[in-house]
Amino acid sequence: MAAAKKQLFLGSFVHSKALDKLEFLHGAAVCVDQSGTIVAIERDCDEANAIEVLFPRLGWVKAEVVVVRAREGQFFFPGFIDTHIHAPQYPNVGIFGNSTLLDWLKTYTFPLEHSLSDPAKARQVYTRVIRKTLSHGTTCAAYFATIDVASTNLLADLCVAAGQRALVGRVCMDVQGSPDCDYYRDATAESALASTHASIAHMRTLDPTMSLVRPILTPRFAPACSLPLMRALGTLARETNLPIQTHLSENKAEIALVKSLFPPATTGATDDSYAAVYDAMGLLTPRTILAHAVHLTAAERALVVARGAKVSHCPCSNSALGSGLARVRWLLDAGVVCGLGTDVSGGYSASVLEAARQAALVSRLVGVTGGGKGGEREKLSVEKEKEREKEEEKEGERQKLSVDEVLFLATRGGAEVVGLEDKVGGFEVGMEWDAQLIGLGTVGEGGEVEGGEDDEGGNVDVFGWESWPERMAKWVYNGDDRNTKKVWVKGRLVHERK
């Protein structure tokens, strides 16, 4: 559903121009037409200037335009893009005990997902996760659903009704006994493919132009899928041009399991690496989203780059499940396109802002641990050792992701990961108005929050002397959904904080 009226947005606008550069537009005007598309951006333009200059240029009449103003201290920011989230797992956020990945799947995840074949329970969970993610400013999400067709289709229906962009994937997993989930799997590769076709057909009928919801092929991960199923999904991806989402190199035990299950002699892969298995099955494409990629080898990184596949960095779940420290700078250096994923419920929060915060913090740990290289160190002379320490310190500093960079990953980077970089992720003429209005708490001279405590900016206090880059840092490190005042998708208001 598009915006009902033409809209004029006035105030401060912040968005990424490049990986390491935020652009600040103050006192600006953005015009959004009835289709939700940005048709004009004017600097130093108030409402009077817009009416006098912009409206005639666009052929707009004042009476037909809704005006939305950001108050002092508020700013418009592009909607967040969650490149990896398991919708049915939302009730389990924060519940993972002392588990690692494979135990966690068996103990917590598969039982919950299996239970969502109950339509009432599925509606309850999916309605809540959509509302929650919208409240955190997530305007687009790449959702894993379950193996159940009706439940998957319901998730797509609810996304359209709520106005959230989504890639919705019916999960494929047909391997008996691996990893210990015989009660929750596809009976055969053929039945998995048939169920996938059924969900694709439903979504194409639901949203024929795929303006909001798109189907995405979703082999859960290699250990849960047979070779015939993965090959069939690779063929389907080639025939339909549909995107793919799966997991890659999240956990060392998982990687060892893949090596034992898929030797090159059976897959035809060039080697026994995890990425090579997917490549042999036709699942590494420019439309593939690979969640995690924590333990990639240099050869796997090169393969991902060669195939144009993308990576969803999930720092919250990588830490919560003890999977490891993903080397995002190392990926970016090679040209791997990266976005952020909450990975609910391995991740403990449905907030992409929290993922951005943790991405910044985890990158600092990567820096002090030598980028996760490990291994034996060559013995050097005292002088050479000092030189090496200086180089390592310099390289460690370079591993750190800045505020500007994690916000890029949360928006422009994520947009490219899900294949929507020409539509969303920034404020440009021709792009669609997927945006959030952010309000930070402004502290008055007496120490009170201006507008009253009910209007506070959560944990973020702005005293007035901070620069705009400093305000963005405060938001990244202290912000939450209390700062997200309004959210729009394709020009439609889909969330408003009361």
N, C-alpha and C positions, 0 to 999 in steps of 0.2 A: 504494500500500500504506500503510495507516494504522499508527499506533503499536499495538503488541501489547498494552500494558498501560496502565493509568492511571499518570500520572507527577506527581511533586511536585518542582518546581525551587525551590531555596533559595539566597539570596545577594543580590547587587547586580544590578539591572536598569537599563539605560539605553536610552531610546528618545526619538524626537522627538514633542513635543506640538504644535509649530507650526514654521513655517519657521525661525524664529530662536530656538527654545527646546527644549533637551534636558531631559528629566525624569530624575531619579536616584532610584531606589527602593532603599534599602539595608536589609538584614535583612528582605527581603520573601519572600513565597511565591507561586508561581504553580502552579495545578493545571491539568493538561492531560488530557482524557479520551481514551478509546481511539480516537476518530475524529481525534485531533490538534487538537482545539479547546480553547482556553483557557476554562475554566469558572469560575475564581475567581482573584482577585488580592488578596492581603492584605498590607498594610504591617506592619512590626514583628511579624513572625511567624516563629518558628523551628519546627523539626520537631515539638516537643512541643505547641506551640500549634496547629499544623496538624492533628495527630492529634486533639486535644481539641475544637477548634472547627470547623475546615474540613471534616474528613472526615464528621462526623455531618450537617452541613448539606448535603453533597453525596450522602450515602448511601454513602460509600466505606468500605471495610474496609482496615486497615493492610496486611494480608498481600497485598492485590491491587495495591499501589502501589509503583512504583519511585521511589526518591529520588535526585535528582541535585543535588549541592551545588557551588556555585562556591567555590573556595578564596579565601583572603585575597588581594586584588589582582586577582582575576578578576571578570568581569561578563558577563552575558547581554546580547546586542544583537540587534536584528532582522536577519534575513538580508538580504544585499544583493540588489538587483534590477538586472540588466544589461539595459538597454532596447534595446541594439543591439550584436549580435555576429555575426560570420560564422564559423560552426563549421568549414566546410571550409578556411578560411584559417589555422587555428591553426598549422600547421607553418611558416608564413611570419612569425610574430611577430618583429619586429626587423629584418626584411628589406624595405627599401624604397629603398635606395640614395639617389640624389639626385632621385628621381622626384617629380612632382606627380601629382595624382589620375588623370588620363586615361592618362598613360604607365604609371603603376603598375599600373592594371587590365590593360593590354595585356601588360606585361612579366612580372608576377608572379602576378596574381590569376586571370585566366581560365585559364591553363595548369594551375594547381593544381586549381582547381575541376573542370575538365574531367576530370582524372585520377581523380577520386573516383567515377567511374562503375564503377571496379574495386571490388567489394564488400569484398574483404579490406583494401584501402587505406582505404576509407571507415570500416570498423569500427575500424581502428587509430587513425585520426585522431579520430573522434567519441568513442570511448571515452576517449581521453586528454583531449580538451578538456572533457568533462563532469567527469572526475575533477579536472582542474586548476581549473576554475571553482568546484566544490564546495569544494576545499581553500582557496580564497580567500574562502569565505563566501557565494558566490552561490547563493542558494536558488531563484531564478527567472531565466530568461534568455529574451530574445526573439531566437531564432536565425534567421538566413538560412541556408538549406541550399544546394543546387545546383539545376540544372534537371532533374537525374535523379530520377525518381520513386522508384526502389528505394533510392537513397542517402538521399533525404529521409525516406522511411518508416523506414529503419534508424535515423536520428538520433532520431526520435520513439520508436522501440522502446527504444533505449538510455537515453533520458531516463527513461522509465517504469521500466525495470529498476533504474536507479541511484537513483531516487526524487527526481529534480530536477524542479521545475516548469519548464515551457517552453512558449513559443509557437514553433511550428516552421513555417517558411515555405518551400514549394517555389518557387524563384526563377523569375520569368517575364521573358523577354527574347527578342524575336522580330525585331529590326531588323537587316537585313543590312548589314554593313559599318560599323556604328556601335555602339560605338567599336572597330572593327577586330577583330571576334571572330566571323567567319563560321563557324568550326569549332565554336563553343560558343554555341548559341542554339536557340530553338524554331523549328521549320520554318515555322510559321504561327501566327497568333493563335488559330485554332481548336485546333491541337494543344497550344498552351500552356494553353488553357482546359481541355481534356480531361485533361491531365496534372495540372493543379491539382485538378480534381474527384477524380481518382484518389487523390491524397494526402489530401485532405479525408476521403474515404470510409475510408481506412485508419486515420486517427487517430480518427475517430468510432467505429470498431469497437474499436480499441485501448483507448480511454478514453471510453466512452459518456457519462459524466457530465462529462467534461473537468475532472476534479478536479486532474489534474496537467498533462496535455498538451492544448494546443488548436492547431488549425490557424490560420494567419494568412496572408492574401493578401499576396503579395510581388512587386509589380512592381519590378524592380531599381532603376531610376530612369528618368525620362522619355526620355533619349536612347537607351536600349536597348529601348524599347517603342513599338509602333505605336499609332496612335490607336484602331483597332478593338480591340486587346488591352486598352488602358487603359479604354476604355468598357465592355468586357465584364466586366472585373474590378470596375469601379464598380457595375455592375448586380448582379453576384454578391454584392458586399458588402451591397447594399441588400436583396437577397432572403434572405441567410443571417444577416445581422447579425454576420458575422465581422469581426475586426479586420484592419487593413491596416498594412503597414510598407513604407517606401520611403526614399529620400534626397531632400533638398531643399537647394538653395543652399549646397553644400559648398565649391565652388571657382569662382573667377571665370570660368575658361575653360569650365567646365561650364555656367554660367549663360548665357554667350554662345552656346554650342552649342544650348541649349534655345530661346533666342530665334530662332535661325536655322532650327531644325527645326519649330517650332510657332507660326507667326504666328497672331494671333487670327482671321484670315479662315478658317483651316483648322480651328481648335479650337472656335470659338464662344466663346472666353474673353472676359472683359471687358477684358483688357489682355494685354500680351505677357510678363507676369511668370511666373516658374517656378511659384509657388503657384497662379496663375490657371489654368495648364494642368491641374494636378491637380483643381482645383475643377470645371472644365468637364467632366472625365471622371467625376465622382462619387466621387473618391478622397479628398476632404477631409471626414472625418466625425469625430464624437466618439471613434471607435475607431481613428483613424489615428495611427501613430507616425512622425514626421518626423525622420530623423536629420540632425544638424548644424545647419541653419538659420543658418549663419554670416553670410550676406550678405543677409538679408531686408531689404526696404524697409519703411517704415512702413505702406504700404498692404497689403503681404503679411502683416505682423504682425496687422493688423486683421482680415484675411480668416481667418487661422488661428484667431484668438480667436472670430470669428463662427461658424465651423464647429465649434469645440470640439476641434480636432485638438491633439495633444500633441507635444512636442519632446524628442528624446534628445540631450543635450549630450555631445559626444565630444571632450573637450579633448586627449587624448593623440594621436589621429590628426590632429586639426586642426593640431596643432603639428608632428607627424612629417612630414606631407605638405605642410606650408607652406600650408594652406588659409586660415588666418586666425584671428582672435580672435572667438569668439562672444560676443555681448553678453547674458549671461544675466540680469543685473539689468534690462536694457531689456525683455527678454521677460517676466520676472516682473512688472514694473511694469504691464504691459498685461493681466495675467491669464493668460498662457500657462502651462500646466502643463508642468513640466520634470522630467526624470529624467536619469540618467547612463548612458552607454554606453561600453564599452571599445573598440568598433569594431575588434576583432581582424579582420584583421591590419594595417589602416592604423594602428590603435593597437598599441603595442609590448608591451602587457601584458594578461593576462586578468583582472587584479585591479580590481574596482570601487573598492577603497580607493585604488589608484593614480589612478583617474579622479577620485575626490574630491579627492585631493591636488592634481592638476593643475588641476582646476576652480578651486580656491582660488588657485593661483598665477597662472593665466591671467587671472583676474578682476582681479588687481593690475596686470597689463599693460594690460588694457582701461582701467583707471583712469588710468594715466599717459599713455595715447595719446589721451585725450579721448573715450573710448567708441567709437573707430573712426569718428568723424564726418568728420574731414578737411575738405577744401574750403578756399575762400578765407575769410580772416578780415577782418572789417570793421575799418578803421583807426579807432582811438579816441584821445581825449585821454589824457594820462598818467594822470590821476586815474581816468578810466573804465576804462582798461586794467588798473589795479591792482584795481579792483572785479571786473572780469571774471576776472582771474587767481585771485582769492579764491573766486569762485563755481565756477570750473573745478576748483580744488583740492578744494573741498567735494564737488562732484559726483564727482570721481575717487575720493575716499574711499568714497563711497556705492556705487560699482561693485564694491567688494571683497566677496567671499563669505566669510563666517565659517566656522569649524569646524562650528558648529551647523547652518548652512545647507547645507553640502555633504553632511553626514551625513543631513539631511532628504532631499535630492535622491537620495541613494543608497538610501533606504528608502521613506518615505512618498510622496515625489514619484514615484519609479519605480513604486510600486504603482499610483498613479493613472494613470500613462502606459500601463501594460499592462492596465488595467481591473480590478485586483484590490484596490482600496483598502479594500473592505469585508472582505477576508480576511487580508491580510498587510501588513507594513510597520511594525507597531507592536505593543505589548503591551496589548490590550484584551480584556475578556471578550467572547466570541463570535468573536474572530479566531482564526486558526489558528497553531499554534506552528511558525513558520518562524524559526529563531533560530541564533545562533552563540555559543559560549562563547569569550570573549577573555581571554587571559592575557598580562600585561605583566611584564617582568623586574623583580623586586624586588631592590634592591641592599642587602646587609647592611652592618654597620658596618665590616667589613674591606675593603669594595669588591667582595666576591664576590657572585655571583648566588645568592640563597637557593634551595635545592633542587638546587644543582649546575649546572654550565654546560650540561648536557644539557637542563635545564629552563628555559633562558634565554628571555627574551621577544624574541629577535631583536635588532633595533636599538634597541628601546625599553627604557630603564633608568628605573625609578621608585625614587626615594630615600626616599619616605615622607612628605615634607613638601609634596608637590604637592597642590593641590586637585583635585577630580574633573574640573572643566572643563580644568584643565591636563593631566591624564592623557589626556583625550580628544584634546587638541591633539597631545600626543606620539605618540599612536597614529596619528592622521591623517597627520602629517608624517614619521613614522619607521617605521610598522608595515608588516608584510607577512604572508604566510601562516603564518609561524612563530608568530604570535600567535593564529591561529585553531585552537583546541584541539579543538572539536567543532562539528558542524553538524547541525541537524535540519530536516526539511521535513515539514510536516503531522504533527509529533510523532515522526517516524521518524528515528533517527540514521543519517545518510547519509555522514558523514565524521568520522573521529577521527584526530588527529595522534598518531603513535606516537613 
